Amino acid sequence: MIKKGIILSGGMGTRMSPLTKAVNKQLLPIYDKPLIFYPLSILMLAKIKDILIIVNKGQLNQYRKILPDGKNLGINITYKEQFSPKGLPDAFLLGEKFIGKDNVALILGDNFFYGQNLTKQLLNSIKLKKGAKIILHKVNKPELYGVAKIDKKNKVISIKEKPKKFLSDLAITGLYFFDNNVIKFAKQLKPSKRKELEIVDLINKYKKNKKLIADLIGRGGAWLDTGSIEDFYKTSSFVSAIENRQGFKIACLEEISLNNGWIKKRDLNKAIKFYGNCEYSNYLKKL
């Protein structure tokens, strides 16, 4: 069972410069909420309450203004600074003490997930006891992504980073579930030509041990990477369209906590006071 989650919110955000020169990308708005709310909501939907957020050096105070310690949401948020980007597996080296002897989920701070069956999928994924699970999504241009080829039982046959020849159209998203061996495997990795530890190398260690499985986000679901300005605004438009048409909010953290039984309705009043007079507060009043 996975009870701990890490959000990797480091990186320089160079593809979105000059916006990211002063503000971390994950604090920029996707429609009416900071981007960080969306990956955090995914971990909360998976009923993970113990969360580590890894941020760039010098940006801790920016995050703490919007997400102090999680007590207001009935969860526990801790922070760790990353002094320079060293690749995704560095999250497990920085988070070794946080993880302890537990299994852990990792989500990238700039990934957006949405889907009707997503919560069910997440609750199934946290049941992982041994091995690792990756989440895949069908894409039009697999040559731009790390992709995985799977068999009929969702066992991973092969993985390739940005393949020049077609291998699969199933991209590896930024959501992963690992057993405790992830710390040991991360320590065994050597930096690539980019001088970073590569997530593909890490999950390949599980594949070699035949302990790597995959789950697919179906046709009714969406995975969006907000790494570029264009993708950032596409995601913002998507959230705006869904929320305004259907009348509910995506990634309303207080609503998820309320539904999980982690906070009570009276706690919403504190949140309304904290956010002030805004649409988000108006939505909380309706709850």
Backbone as CSV, one residue per row, in Angstrom:
resi,resn,N_x,N_y,N_z,CA_x,CA_y,CA_z,C_x,C_y,C_z
1,MET,0.854,-1.207,0.000,0.000,0.000,0.000,0.890,1.259,0.000
2,ILE,0.549,2.210,-0.844,1.332,3.451,-0.918,0.636,4.538,-0.106
3,LYS,1.363,5.076,0.873,0.808,6.121,1.732,1.571,7.442,1.624
4,LYS,2.655,7.427,0.836,3.469,8.643,0.703,3.594,9.042,-0.757
5,GLY,3.642,10.358,-0.994,3.759,10.864,-2.358,4.737,12.017,-2.439
6,ILE,5.416,12.112,-3.581,6.363,13.205,-3.828,5.910,13.978,-5.059
7,ILE,5.922,15.302,-4.943,5.696,16.162,-6.110,7.030,16.824,-6.438
8,LEU,7.535,16.569,-7.634,8.802,17.176,-8.048,8.503,18.486,-8.768
9,SER,8.768,19.587,-8.071,8.451,20.918,-8.611,9.702,21.757,-8.806
10,GLY,10.818,21.081,-9.042,12.073,21.800,-9.293,12.156,22.202,-10.756
11,GLY,13.357,22.169,-11.293,13.546,22.537,-12.703,13.573,24.037,-12.889
12,MET,14.174,24.456,-13.986,14.360,25.892,-14.229,13.213,26.519,-15.028
13,GLY,12.376,25.697,-15.661,11.260,26.238,-16.444,11.716,27.111,-17.586
14,THR,12.868,26.762,-18.189,13.464,27.623,-19.218,12.570,27.785,-20.451
15,ARG,11.757,26.764,-20.762,10.893,26.852,-21.948,9.802,27.904,-21.775
16,MET,9.623,28.360,-20.525,8.595,29.379,-20.278,9.198,30.708,-19.812
17,SER,10.490,30.851,-20.013,11.149,32.117,-19.688,10.637,33.199,-20.657
18,PRO,10.511,34.464,-20.250,10.950,35.072,-18.995,9.959,34.964,-17.834
19,LEU,8.772,34.354,-18.051,7.786,34.240,-16.966,8.365,33.581,-15.732
20,THR,9.232,32.582,-15.959,9.729,31.766,-14.839,11.023,32.298,-14.229
21,LYS,11.448,33.467,-14.649,12.657,34.054,-14.057,12.422,34.478,-12.607
22,ALA,11.203,34.929,-12.321,10.905,35.423,-10.971,10.017,34.476,-10.179
23,VAL,9.182,33.686,-10.891,8.205,32.824,-10.223,8.356,31.392,-10.715
24,ASN,8.304,30.439,-9.795,8.346,29.032,-10.172,7.142,28.697,-11.050
25,LYS,7.377,27.900,-12.094,6.327,27.544,-13.053,5.086,26.973,-12.361
26,GLN,5.309,26.148,-11.340,4.201,25.481,-10.665,3.325,26.440,-9.849
27,LEU,3.740,27.691,-9.730,2.926,28.695,-9.030,2.192,29.615,-10.011
28,LEU,2.438,29.435,-11.295,1.694,30.187,-12.312,0.292,29.597,-12.448
29,PRO,-0.680,30.396,-12.918,-2.066,29.918,-12.924,-2.440,29.036,-14.108
30,ILE,-3.077,27.923,-13.800,-3.833,27.173,-14.809,-5.293,27.547,-14.542
31,TYR,-5.829,28.391,-15.384,-7.138,29.032,-15.209,-7.187,29.792,-13.884
32,ASP,-7.844,29.269,-12.836,-8.028,30.066,-11.615,-7.270,29.526,-10.401
33,LYS,-6.355,28.581,-10.645,-5.617,27.984,-9.528,-4.147,27.830,-9.908
34,PRO,-3.236,27.865,-8.933,-1.830,27.614,-9.262,-1.666,26.189,-9.800
35,LEU,-0.759,26.014,-10.729,-0.508,24.697,-11.327,-0.268,23.618,-10.274
36,ILE,0.415,23.946,-9.189,0.743,22.958,-8.146,-0.505,22.290,-7.557
37,PHE,-1.649,22.980,-7.595,-2.894,22.400,-7.063,-3.281,21.113,-7.801
38,TYR,-2.948,21.042,-9.090,-3.421,19.917,-9.912,-2.689,18.609,-9.582
39,PRO,-1.344,18.572,-9.568,-0.690,17.330,-9.135,-0.977,16.985,-7.676
40,LEU,-1.089,18.013,-6.825,-1.415,17.759,-5.419,-2.792,17.107,-5.304
41,SER,-3.740,17.561,-6.119,-5.089,16.989,-6.080,-5.080,15.511,-6.485
42,ILE,-4.175,15.136,-7.394,-4.077,13.739,-7.839,-3.642,12.839,-6.674
43,LEU,-2.645,13.283,-5.933,-2.200,12.501,-4.765,-3.306,12.425,-3.718
44,MET,-4.042,13.515,-3.540,-5.134,13.532,-2.559,-6.291,12.629,-3.000
45,LEU,-6.570,12.586,-4.300,-7.607,11.683,-4.809,-7.205,10.225,-4.601
46,ALA,-5.886,9.982,-4.587,-5.368,8.639,-4.306,-5.341,8.353,-2.798
47,LYS,-5.851,9.307,-2.018,-5.913,9.216,-0.549,-4.536,9.133,0.091
48,ILE,-3.564,9.788,-0.555,-2.221,9.919,0.016,-2.186,11.215,0.820
49,LYS,-1.879,11.097,2.097,-1.934,12.260,3.002,-0.555,12.805,3.372
50,ASP,0.477,11.994,3.164,1.832,12.393,3.550,2.600,12.763,2.288
51,ILE,2.847,14.052,2.087,3.349,14.538,0.801,4.599,15.404,0.960
52,LEU,5.596,15.101,0.136,6.825,15.897,0.072,6.820,16.671,-1.238
53,ILE,7.026,17.978,-1.153,7.137,18.805,-2.360,8.585,19.266,-2.485
54,ILE,9.217,18.883,-3.596,10.612,19.275,-3.846,10.610,20.522,-4.715
55,VAL,11.260,21.590,-4.213,11.236,22.884,-4.907,12.660,23.380,-5.157
56,ASN,12.777,24.376,-6.022,14.081,24.977,-6.295,14.601,25.737,-5.078
57,LYS,15.908,25.817,-4.979,16.537,26.585,-3.902,16.041,28.030,-3.935
58,GLY,15.650,28.521,-2.777,15.225,29.916,-2.653,13.760,30.175,-2.932
59,GLN,12.987,29.110,-3.235,11.576,29.317,-3.578,10.600,28.761,-2.533
60,LEU,11.138,28.327,-1.413,10.300,27.731,-0.363,9.215,28.664,0.125
61,ASN,9.585,29.914,0.364,8.621,30.868,0.938,7.449,31.135,-0.004
62,GLN,7.717,31.112,-1.329,6.639,31.314,-2.311,5.586,30.208,-2.169
63,TYR,6.052,28.978,-1.994,5.138,27.840,-1.867,4.381,27.882,-0.543
64,ARG,5.094,28.245,0.517,4.475,28.217,1.848,3.368,29.254,2.000
65,LYS,3.387,30.281,1.158,2.319,31.286,1.201,0.985,30.685,0.775
66,ILE,1.018,29.748,-0.166,-0.217,29.161,-0.685,-0.492,27.781,-0.078
67,LEU,0.573,27.034,0.249,0.424,25.692,0.844,1.354,25.579,2.056
68,PRO,0.929,26.105,3.204,1.838,26.133,4.362,2.319,24.747,4.822
69,ASP,1.444,23.941,5.385,1.868,22.621,5.883,0.819,21.536,5.655
70,GLY,-0.295,21.931,5.046,-1.330,20.960,4.710,-2.353,20.701,5.801
71,LYS,-2.140,21.244,6.991,-3.077,20.977,8.103,-4.485,21.460,7.777
72,ASN,-4.563,22.556,7.029,-5.884,23.095,6.625,-6.627,22.124,5.707
73,LEU,-5.887,21.170,5.124,-6.496,20.188,4.212,-6.565,18.792,4.837
74,GLY,-6.117,18.700,6.084,-6.115,17.401,6.749,-5.000,16.488,6.273
75,ILE,-3.967,17.089,5.648,-2.830,16.299,5.175,-1.536,16.864,5.768
76,ASN,-0.421,16.210,5.455,0.873,16.669,5.959,1.791,16.984,4.782
77,ILE,2.153,18.254,4.616,3.052,18.665,3.534,4.398,19.058,4.126
78,THR,5.459,18.459,3.592,6.817,18.866,3.945,7.528,19.299,2.660
79,TYR,8.590,20.079,2.822,9.316,20.606,1.674,10.787,20.224,1.722
80,LYS,11.370,20.150,0.545,12.809,19.913,0.425,13.298,20.734,-0.756
81,GLU,14.439,21.387,-0.587,14.997,22.194,-1.677,15.922,21.358,-2.553
82,GLN,15.834,21.581,-3.857,16.743,20.963,-4.816,17.658,22.069,-5.325
83,PHE,18.947,21.901,-5.113,19.876,22.984,-5.422,20.108,23.160,-6.922
84,SER,19.985,22.060,-7.679,20.065,22.145,-9.139,19.357,20.931,-9.726
85,PRO,18.797,21.064,-10.945,18.084,19.928,-11.549,19.044,18.769,-11.837
86,LYS,18.746,17.603,-11.308,19.612,16.433,-11.500,18.852,15.236,-12.056
87,GLY,17.655,15.481,-12.587,16.852,14.401,-13.136,15.804,13.917,-12.158
88,LEU,14.779,13.248,-12.682,13.641,12.827,-11.854,14.020,11.871,-10.719
89,PRO,14.905,10.877,-10.951,15.240,9.959,-9.853,15.903,10.635,-8.644
90,ASP,16.392,11.857,-8.847,16.981,12.599,-7.723,15.949,12.834,-6.621
91,ALA,14.660,12.797,-6.995,13.581,12.973,-6.002,13.664,11.909,-4.914
92,PHE,14.094,10.695,-5.288,14.150,9.595,-4.315,15.396,9.671,-3.442
93,LEU,16.443,10.328,-3.948,17.639,10.542,-3.145,17.387,11.674,-2.146
94,LEU,16.777,12.745,-2.640,16.430,13.865,-1.750,15.364,13.448,-0.735
95,GLY,14.472,12.556,-1.155,13.353,12.153,-0.297,13.583,10.875,0.486
96,GLU,14.828,10.398,0.529,15.111,9.108,1.190,14.600,9.063,2.634
97,LYS,14.894,10.113,3.386,14.457,10.158,4.796,12.933,10.209,4.882
98,PHE,12.315,10.980,4.005,10.857,11.107,3.969,10.208,9.754,3.647
99,ILE,10.750,9.052,2.663,10.183,7.765,2.237,10.344,6.699,3.320
100,GLY,11.519,6.684,3.956,11.777,5.678,4.998,11.690,4.272,4.416
101,LYS,10.875,3.441,5.026,10.733,2.045,4.575,9.438,1.829,3.789
102,ASP,8.795,2.936,3.396,7.504,2.850,2.717,7.641,2.793,1.200
103,ASN,6.560,2.430,0.532,6.435,2.576,-0.918,6.019,4.012,-1.213
104,VAL,6.195,4.455,-2.448,5.990,5.885,-2.717,5.466,6.128,-4.137
105,ALA,4.674,7.192,-4.278,4.219,7.663,-5.593,4.985,8.937,-5.931
106,LEU,5.256,9.123,-7.215,5.904,10.353,-7.680,5.059,10.956,-8.791
107,ILE,4.799,12.255,-8.679,4.115,12.976,-9.759,4.910,14.242,-10.072
108,LEU,5.024,14.552,-11.348,5.736,15.761,-11.743,4.833,16.974,-11.554
109,GLY,5.438,18.054,-11.097,4.669,19.243,-10.744,4.018,19.949,-11.905
110,ASP,4.414,19.607,-13.149,3.821,20.295,-14.303,2.914,19.377,-15.121
111,ASN,2.482,18.259,-14.517,1.591,17.327,-15.226,0.142,17.508,-14.795
112,PHE,-0.760,17.401,-15.777,-2.190,17.569,-15.538,-2.912,16.293,-15.968
113,PHE,-3.729,15.754,-15.067,-4.499,14.541,-15.349,-5.979,14.815,-15.108
114,TYR,-6.801,14.239,-15.963,-8.241,14.397,-15.801,-8.947,13.200,-16.425
115,GLY,-9.983,12.699,-15.763,-10.722,11.591,-16.351,-11.789,11.060,-15.425
116,GLN,-12.826,10.498,-16.006,-13.973,10.005,-15.250,-13.595,8.866,-14.301
117,ASN,-12.735,7.963,-14.779,-12.350,6.800,-13.973,-11.015,6.982,-13.262
118,LEU,-10.514,8.228,-13.259,-9.175,8.480,-12.724,-9.052,8.114,-11.244
119,THR,-10.034,8.519,-10.431,-9.962,8.234,-8.994,-9.911,6.733,-8.737
120,LYS,-10.730,5.990,-9.455,-10.744,4.526,-9.330,-9.375,3.942,-9.690
121,GLN,-8.771,4.464,-10.762,-7.448,4.025,-11.202,-6.389,4.311,-10.144
122,LEU,-6.466,5.505,-9.569,-5.498,5.915,-8.551,-5.593,5.031,-7.313
123,LEU,-6.817,4.772,-6.858,-7.016,3.945,-5.662,-6.568,2.505,-5.908
124,ASN,-6.636,2.071,-7.143,-6.132,0.747,-7.496,-4.596,0.743,-7.507
125,SER,-4.001,1.829,-8.000,-2.542,1.923,-8.113,-1.841,1.964,-6.762
126,ILE,-2.473,2.579,-5.764,-1.808,2.678,-4.454,-1.811,1.348,-3.691
127,LYS,-2.476,0.335,-4.258,-2.450,-0.995,-3.638,-1.134,-1.725,-3.917
128,LEU,-0.270,-1.111,-4.734,0.999,-1.717,-5.116,1.822,-2.138,-3.901
129,LYS,2.243,-3.385,-3.885,3.072,-3.900,-2.790,4.519,-4.085,-3.230
130,LYS,4.690,-4.684,-4.432,6.033,-4.918,-4.958,6.120,-4.469,-6.405
131,GLY,7.335,-4.044,-6.790,7.554,-3.619,-8.172,7.218,-2.158,-8.401
132,ALA,6.902,-1.844,-9.652,6.596,-0.455,-10.026,5.480,-0.432,-11.059
133,LYS,4.764,0.674,-11.074,3.696,0.867,-12.060,3.872,2.232,-12.710
134,ILE,3.766,2.251,-14.044,3.802,3.514,-14.771,2.428,3.738,-15.406
135,ILE,2.081,4.997,-15.605,0.796,5.351,-16.210,1.061,5.833,-17.639
136,LEU,0.359,5.226,-18.584,0.569,5.530,-19.996,-0.644,6.244,-20.604
137,HIS,-0.375,7.022,-21.654,-1.443,7.721,-22.362,-1.125,7.741,-23.852
138,LYS,-2.110,7.435,-24.661,-1.927,7.396,-26.120,-1.665,8.801,-26.656
139,VAL,-0.664,8.926,-27.539,-0.315,10.241,-28.098,-0.171,10.159,-29.616
140,ASN,-0.296,11.316,-30.248,-0.182,11.413,-31.705,1.262,11.374,-32.183
141,LYS,2.167,11.973,-31.400,3.574,12.072,-31.809,4.472,11.392,-30.770
142,PRO,4.538,10.050,-30.797,5.316,9.328,-29.790,6.809,9.649,-29.809
143,GLU,7.286,10.149,-30.966,8.721,10.480,-31.068,9.131,11.622,-30.136
144,LEU,8.143,12.321,-29.564,8.438,13.435,-28.645,8.492,12.993,-27.181
145,TYR,8.178,11.720,-26.922,8.032,11.251,-25.540,8.847,9.982,-25.276
146,GLY,8.975,9.670,-24.003,9.400,8.338,-23.615,8.182,7.440,-23.780
147,VAL,8.332,6.305,-24.471,7.175,5.446,-24.725,7.425,4.033,-24.208
148,ALA,6.331,3.297,-24.002,6.419,1.918,-23.521,5.570,1.013,-24.397
149,LYS,6.097,-0.169,-24.680,5.351,-1.212,-25.381,4.928,-2.235,-24.339
150,ILE,3.647,-2.626,-24.371,3.135,-3.535,-23.344,2.479,-4.764,-23.964
151,ASP,2.352,-5.831,-23.162,1.640,-7.021,-23.637,0.179,-6.962,-23.192
152,LYS,-0.554,-8.031,-23.447,-1.992,-8.051,-23.143,-2.289,-7.971,-21.649
153,LYS,-1.307,-8.318,-20.824,-1.494,-8.267,-19.362,-0.938,-6.977,-18.756
154,ASN,-0.619,-6.020,-19.635,-0.071,-4.720,-19.233,1.338,-4.802,-18.639
155,LYS,2.029,-5.924,-18.874,3.444,-6.013,-18.502,4.239,-5.229,-19.543
156,VAL,5.254,-4.503,-19.094,6.037,-3.674,-20.010,7.092,-4.527,-20.717
157,ILE,7.054,-4.509,-22.050,8.011,-5.286,-22.852,9.266,-4.468,-23.136
158,SER,9.068,-3.215,-23.542,10.225,-2.358,-23.828,9.888,-0.890,-23.629
159,ILE,10.952,-0.127,-23.375,10.827,1.316,-23.134,11.863,2.022,-23.986
160,LYS,11.477,3.132,-24.563,12.426,3.900,-25.376,12.155,5.383,-25.192
161,GLU,13.224,6.146,-25.038,13.101,7.597,-24.896,13.124,8.237,-26.279
162,LYS,12.055,8.930,-26.647,11.930,9.636,-27.928,12.403,8.771,-29.118
163,PRO,11.693,7.676,-29.386,12.137,6.747,-30.443,12.033,7.350,-31.848
164,LYS,13.083,7.131,-32.660,13.066,7.614,-34.041,12.236,6.673,-34.916
165,LYS,12.292,5.372,-34.593,11.451,4.383,-35.281,10.266,4.063,-34.374
166,PHE,9.111,3.819,-34.978,7.895,3.577,-34.199,8.035,2.322,-33.331
167,LEU,7.796,2.487,-32.049,7.804,1.362,-31.108,6.412,1.188,-30.508
168,SER,5.825,2.341,-30.122,4.518,2.353,-29.468,4.003,3.788,-29.478
169,ASP,2.681,3.949,-29.375,2.129,5.308,-29.269,1.638,5.574,-27.846
170,LEU,2.169,4.792,-26.890,1.807,4.967,-25.477,2.914,5.708,-24.738
171,ALA,2.666,6.977,-24.446,3.663,7.805,-23.762,3.650,7.531,-22.265
172,ILE,4.838,7.615,-21.684,4.971,7.470,-20.225,4.684,8.839,-19.603
173,THR,3.642,8.907,-18.827,3.265,10.183,-18.190,4.116,10.418,-16.939
174,GLY,3.904,11.566,-16.328,4.686,11.918,-15.142,4.072,11.461,-13.832
175,LEU,3.517,10.247,-13.823,2.933,9.693,-12.594,3.415,8.255,-12.437
176,TYR,4.076,7.988,-11.303,4.730,6.693,-11.093,4.440,6.174,-9.690
177,PHE,4.424,4.842,-9.564,4.224,4.195,-8.268,5.340,3.169,-8.064
178,PHE,6.053,3.260,-6.942,7.232,2.414,-6.716,7.200,1.731,-5.351
179,ASP,7.818,0.540,-5.302,8.058,-0.063,-3.989,9.317,0.572,-3.399
180,ASN,9.715,0.133,-2.217,10.824,0.787,-1.506,12.194,0.572,-2.148
181,ASN,12.284,-0.373,-3.088,13.565,-0.593,-3.787,13.972,0.605,-4.632
182,VAL,13.045,1.547,-4.837,13.321,2.702,-5.689,14.516,3.513,-5.167
183,ILE,14.706,3.554,-3.858,15.842,4.291,-3.294,17.149,3.602,-3.676
184,LYS,17.191,2.292,-3.496,18.382,1.500,-3.826,18.702,1.623,-5.315
185,PHE,17.678,1.499,-6.166,17.885,1.585,-7.618,18.343,2.981,-8.038
186,ALA,17.781,4.010,-7.413,18.158,5.392,-7.751,19.635,5.646,-7.417
187,LYS,20.100,5.047,-6.339,21.511,5.198,-5.935,22.465,4.511,-6.908
188,GLN,21.956,3.525,-7.643,22.795,2.779,-8.590,22.929,3.472,-9.943
189,LEU,22.104,4.479,-10.184,22.095,5.146,-11.501,23.307,6.048,-11.694
190,LYS,23.726,6.142,-12.955,24.807,7.061,-13.317,24.232,8.134,-14.240
191,PRO,24.733,9.354,-14.140,24.201,10.433,-14.986,24.349,10.121,-16.470
192,SER,23.380,10.574,-17.261,23.393,10.388,-18.716,24.256,11.475,-19.360
193,LYS,24.211,11.542,-20.697,24.956,12.582,-21.416,24.482,13.977,-21.025
194,ARG,23.217,14.050,-20.584,22.661,15.354,-20.148,23.124,15.724,-18.740
195,LYS,23.915,14.815,-18.150,24.414,14.968,-16.771,23.278,14.935,-15.753
196,GLU,22.260,14.152,-16.094,21.117,13.972,-15.194,20.827,12.484,-15.016
197,LEU,20.207,12.133,-13.896,19.722,10.775,-13.693,18.422,10.641,-14.480
198,GLU,18.265,9.563,-15.212,17.121,9.416,-16.115,16.071,8.465,-15.529
199,ILE,14.814,8.881,-15.597,13.708,8.058,-15.084,13.561,6.763,-15.893
200,VAL,13.886,6.812,-17.192,13.810,5.612,-18.036,14.791,4.547,-17.534
201,ASP,15.986,4.988,-17.125,16.977,4.048,-16.574,16.470,3.419,-15.285
202,LEU,15.782,4.213,-14.495,15.254,3.713,-13.218,14.152,2.671,-13.446
203,ILE,13.198,2.988,-14.302,12.102,2.028,-14.501,12.565,0.793,-15.287
204,ASN,13.655,0.951,-16.038,14.232,-0.205,-16.730,14.788,-1.237,-15.747
205,LYS,15.228,-0.770,-14.591,15.716,-1.699,-13.558,14.577,-2.599,-13.081
206,TYR,13.390,-2.030,-12.954,12.221,-2.828,-12.583,11.828,-3.770,-13.727
207,LYS,11.952,-3.270,-14.967,11.600,-4.092,-16.128,12.493,-5.335,-16.215
208,LYS,13.799,-5.137,-15.965,14.746,-6.255,-16.010,14.395,-7.327,-14.975
209,ASN,13.844,-6.900,-13.858,13.434,-7.835,-12.798,12.008,-8.357,-13.005
210,LYS,11.421,-7.963,-14.172,10.030,-8.356,-14.491,9.052,-7.904,-13.406
211,LYS,9.298,-6.691,-12.909,8.457,-6.143,-11.843,7.843,-4.801,-12.251
212,LEU,7.711,-4.602,-13.569,7.167,-3.337,-14.065,5.866,-3.576,-14.816
213,ILE,4.796,-2.927,-14.340,3.501,-3.014,-15.014,3.023,-1.612,-15.396
214,ALA,2.025,-1.573,-16.252,1.512,-0.285,-16.724,0.008,-0.222,-16.565
215,ASP,-0.496,0.991,-16.512,-1.931,1.230,-16.531,-2.174,2.325,-17.553
216,LEU,-3.292,2.253,-18.247,-3.568,3.210,-19.315,-4.688,4.175,-18.939
217,ILE,-4.461,5.439,-19.272,-5.547,6.411,-19.181,-6.371,6.249,-20.455
218,GLY,-7.632,5.906,-20.304,-8.486,5.592,-21.456,-8.871,6.800,-22.286
219,ARG,-9.723,6.566,-23.273,-10.126,7.619,-24.218,-10.882,8.758,-23.546
220,GLY,-11.530,8.475,-22.438,-12.278,9.529,-21.754,-11.428,10.392,-20.844
221,GLY,-10.145,10.053,-20.720,-9.255,10.791,-19.822,-8.286,11.679,-20.585
222,ALA,-7.634,12.560,-19.851,-6.674,13.481,-20.476,-5.413,13.583,-19.647
223,TRP,-4.290,13.604,-20.337,-3.003,13.899,-19.703,-2.362,15.012,-20.506
224,LEU,-2.002,16.090,-19.835,-1.382,17.223,-20.510,-0.107,17.606,-19.765
225,ASP,0.941,17.830,-20.523,2.213,18.279,-19.959,2.285,19.787,-20.187
226,THR,2.436,20.552,-19.134,2.377,22.018,-19.271,3.777,22.637,-19.364
227,GLY,4.685,21.922,-20.013,6.081,22.367,-20.065,6.341,23.585,-20.934
228,SER,5.491,23.824,-21.926,5.700,24.981,-22.806,4.534,25.962,-22.650
229,ILE,4.758,27.173,-23.112,3.716,28.210,-23.045,2.447,27.757,-23.760
230,GLU,2.611,27.176,-24.942,1.462,26.732,-25.734,0.647,25.684,-24.965
231,ASP,1.339,24.675,-24.407,0.656,23.618,-23.653,0.034,24.164,-22.370
232,PHE,0.707,25.142,-21.781,0.217,25.766,-20.553,-1.154,26.402,-20.796
233,TYR,-1.270,27.143,-21.885,-2.534,27.825,-22.157,-3.604,26.884,-22.704
234,LYS,-3.191,25.827,-23.381,-4.153,24.804,-23.808,-4.790,24.147,-22.589
235,THR,-3.963,23.865,-21.580,-4.469,23.244,-20.350,-5.410,24.190,-19.623
236,SER,-5.028,25.465,-19.585,-5.858,26.479,-18.928,-7.222,26.590,-19.616
237,SER,-7.229,26.550,-20.936,-8.483,26.614,-21.704,-9.337,25.376,-21.452
238,PHE,-8.687,24.222,-21.340,-9.385,22.965,-21.077,-10.103,23.038,-19.727
239,VAL,-9.384,23.482,-18.690,-9.964,23.591,-17.344,-11.117,24.590,-17.348
240,SER,-10.913,25.733,-17.995,-11.949,26.765,-18.076,-13.221,26.218,-18.726
241,ALA,-13.058,25.496,-19.832,-14.210,24.959,-20.565,-14.986,23.952,-19.713
242,ILE,-14.270,23.040,-19.065,-14.914,22.003,-18.233,-15.642,22.633,-17.048
243,GLU,-14.947,23.532,-16.347,-15.519,24.122,-15.129,-16.742,24.984,-15.439
244,ASN,-16.649,25.769,-16.499,-17.766,26.660,-16.818,-18.968,25.922,-17.390
245,ARG,-18.721,24.792,-18.046,-19.816,24.013,-18.601,-20.498,23.177,-17.514
246,GLN,-19.703,22.561,-16.656,-20.254,21.583,-15.719,-20.510,22.127,-14.308
247,GLY,-19.904,23.257,-14.004,-20.206,23.898,-12.728,-19.458,23.368,-11.518
248,PHE,-18.510,22.467,-11.740,-17.683,22.039,-10.615,-16.224,22.379,-10.913
249,LYS,-15.415,22.412,-9.861,-14.016,22.778,-10.027,-13.129,21.545,-10.108
250,ILE,-12.169,21.589,-11.015,-11.121,20.572,-11.074,-10.050,20.994,-10.072
251,ALA,-9.577,20.035,-9.270,-8.483,20.285,-8.316,-8.845,21.290,-7.222
252,CYS,-10.097,21.253,-6.761,-10.451,22.029,-5.568,-10.010,21.190,-4.363
253,LEU,-8.908,21.577,-3.747,-8.279,20.763,-2.696,-9.195,20.570,-1.492
254,GLU,-9.887,21.648,-1.111,-10.780,21.558,0.053,-11.943,20.601,-0.207
255,GLU,-12.453,20.593,-1.416,-13.560,19.697,-1.765,-13.110,18.230,-1.679
256,ILE,-11.904,17.946,-2.172,-11.366,16.582,-2.103,-11.202,16.165,-0.644
257,SER,-10.643,17.063,0.166,-10.455,16.769,1.599,-11.784,16.507,2.287
258,LEU,-12.789,17.317,1.948,-14.129,17.166,2.533,-14.720,15.803,2.151
259,ASN,-14.598,15.451,0.871,-15.117,14.163,0.391,-14.374,12.976,1.001
260,ASN,-13.084,13.174,1.299,-12.282,12.108,1.919,-12.513,12.008,3.428
261,GLY,-13.255,12.983,3.983,-13.501,12.988,5.426,-12.332,13.513,6.246
262,TRP,-11.425,14.265,5.589,-10.246,14.776,6.277,-10.508,16.119,6.954
263,ILE,-11.480,16.873,6.435,-11.868,18.141,7.066,-13.397,18.173,7.173
264,LYS,-13.888,19.149,7.965,-15.335,19.297,8.130,-15.795,20.583,7.439
265,LYS,-17.093,20.720,7.289,-17.624,21.892,6.570,-17.217,23.204,7.234
266,ARG,-17.099,23.180,8.553,-16.707,24.432,9.238,-15.290,24.880,8.840
267,ASP,-14.450,23.908,8.436,-13.087,24.248,7.999,-13.098,25.039,6.694
268,LEU,-14.181,24.909,5.932,-14.284,25.654,4.672,-14.346,27.157,4.920
269,ASN,-14.925,27.548,6.058,-14.997,28.978,6.394,-13.609,29.590,6.561
270,LYS,-12.693,28.811,7.152,-11.304,29.285,7.305,-10.658,29.445,5.934
271,ALA,-10.950,28.498,5.044,-10.384,28.559,3.690,-10.918,29.774,2.938
272,ILE,-12.207,30.049,3.085,-12.825,31.205,2.417,-12.166,32.503,2.891
273,LYS,-11.910,32.573,4.189,-11.242,33.753,4.763,-9.811,33.871,4.220
274,PHE,-9.138,32.716,4.078,-7.747,32.681,3.610,-7.653,33.154,2.153
275,TYR,-8.545,32.668,1.287,-8.479,33.016,-0.140,-9.054,34.396,-0.437
276,GLY,-9.973,34.861,0.419,-10.554,36.179,0.206,-11.709,36.149,-0.791
277,ASN,-12.105,37.326,-1.244,-13.265,37.468,-2.128,-12.872,37.109,-3.571
278,CYS,-13.148,35.861,-3.972,-12.785,35.402,-5.311,-13.723,34.266,-5.728
279,GLU,-13.636,33.841,-6.965,-14.496,32.773,-7.486,-14.273,31.454,-6.752
280,TYR,-13.008,31.198,-6.391,-12.675,29.958,-5.676,-13.419,29.924,-4.334
281,SER,-13.423,31.062,-3.633,-14.147,31.175,-2.351,-15.650,31.002,-2.561
282,ASN,-16.168,31.590,-3.636,-17.601,31.450,-3.942,-17.985,29.997,-4.147
283,TYR,-17.078,29.238,-4.768,-17.326,27.799,-4.974,-17.329,27.067,-3.625
284,LEU,-16.396,27.446,-2.753,-16.338,26.827,-1.417,-17.610,27.126,-0.626
285,LYS,-18.161,28.339,-0.824,-19.421,28.691,-0.132,-20.551,27.776,-0.564
286,LYS,-20.579,27.400,-1.856,-21.616,26.482,-2.361,-21.492,25.096,-1.733
287,LEU,-20.266,24.701,-1.394,-20.064,23.391,-0.781,-20.676,23.332,0.605
